[in-house]
Amino acid sequence: MLDIALWISLALFTAATLLTLYRAAIGPDLPDRILALDTLYVNSIALIVLFGIWLNDKIYFEAALLIAMLGFISTVAVCKYLLRGDIIE
């Protein structure tokens, strides 16, 4: 039963990642593209965690944690640059 749930969730998150890539490439404005990249890193975290569950390996959860921290910091930095034109005050 867990295998079926993993395959379904992997398929859905892969579809969500592809749709997010489309939005990042075709996005009408810069804020739309930033939001798409933010969603893309969340989807990639979910894919890495699901892959870690599938392989029953704990190292993938640490990689997902690192990507989550880097994604948050990069989103904050890009938003500050978009609003103020400068990252470091």
C-alpha positions as CSV (number, residue, x, y, z in Angstrom):
1,M,0.0,0.0,0.0
2,L,2.9,2.3,0.8
3,D,4.4,1.7,-2.6
4,I,1.2,2.7,-4.4
5,A,1.0,5.9,-2.3
6,L,4.6,6.7,-3.1
7,W,4.2,6.2,-6.8
8,I,1.1,8.4,-6.9
9,S,2.7,11.2,-4.9
10,L,5.9,11.0,-7.0
11,A,3.8,11.4,-10.1
12,L,1.8,14.3,-8.8
13,F,4.8,16.2,-7.5
14,T,6.6,15.6,-10.7
15,A,3.7,17.1,-12.6
16,A,3.6,20.0,-10.2
17,T,7.3,20.6,-10.7
18,L,6.9,20.6,-14.5
19,L,4.0,23.0,-14.3
20,T,6.0,25.3,-12.0
21,L,9.0,25.2,-14.5
22,Y,6.5,26.3,-17.2
23,R,5.4,29.2,-15.0
24,A,8.9,30.2,-14.2
25,A,9.8,30.2,-17.9
26,I,6.7,31.9,-19.2
27,G,5.8,34.0,-16.2
28,P,4.5,37.5,-17.2
29,D,6.2,39.4,-14.4
30,L,9.3,39.1,-12.2
31,P,7.3,38.5,-9.0
32,D,5.5,35.6,-10.7
33,R,8.8,34.0,-11.6
34,I,10.1,34.5,-8.1
35,L,7.0,32.8,-6.7
36,A,7.4,30.0,-9.2
37,L,11.0,29.5,-8.1
38,D,9.9,29.4,-4.5
39,T,7.3,26.8,-5.3
40,L,9.9,24.9,-7.3
41,Y,12.2,24.5,-4.4
42,V,9.3,23.3,-2.2
43,N,8.4,20.7,-4.8
44,S,12.0,19.6,-5.0
45,I,12.1,19.2,-1.2
46,A,9.0,17.0,-1.4
47,L,10.5,14.9,-4.2
48,I,13.7,14.4,-2.3
49,V,11.8,13.4,0.9
50,L,9.7,10.9,-1.1
51,F,12.8,9.5,-2.7
52,G,14.3,9.1,0.7
53,I,11.2,7.2,1.9
54,W,11.3,5.0,-1.1
55,L,15.0,4.1,-0.6
56,N,14.7,4.0,3.2
57,D,17.8,6.2,3.5
58,K,18.1,9.1,6.0
59,I,20.7,11.1,4.1
60,Y,18.0,12.4,1.7
61,F,16.1,14.1,4.7
62,E,19.3,16.0,5.6
63,A,19.6,17.1,1.9
64,A,16.0,18.3,2.0
65,L,16.7,20.3,5.1
66,L,19.7,22.0,3.5
67,I,17.7,22.8,0.4
68,A,14.9,24.2,2.6
69,M,17.3,26.6,4.4
70,L,19.0,27.7,1.2
71,G,15.6,28.2,-0.5
72,F,14.3,30.4,2.3
73,I,17.4,32.5,2.4
74,S,17.5,32.9,-1.4
75,T,13.8,33.9,-1.5
76,V,14.3,36.5,1.1
77,A,17.4,37.9,-0.6
78,V,15.7,38.1,-4.0
79,C,12.6,39.8,-2.5
80,K,14.8,42.3,-0.7
81,Y,16.7,43.0,-4.0
82,L,13.4,43.4,-5.9
83,L,12.0,45.8,-3.3
84,R,15.0,47.9,-2.4
85,G,17.5,47.3,-5.2
86,D,20.1,46.3,-2.6
87,I,20.5,43.1,-0.5
88,I,22.9,44.3,2.2
89,E,22.0,47.5,3.9
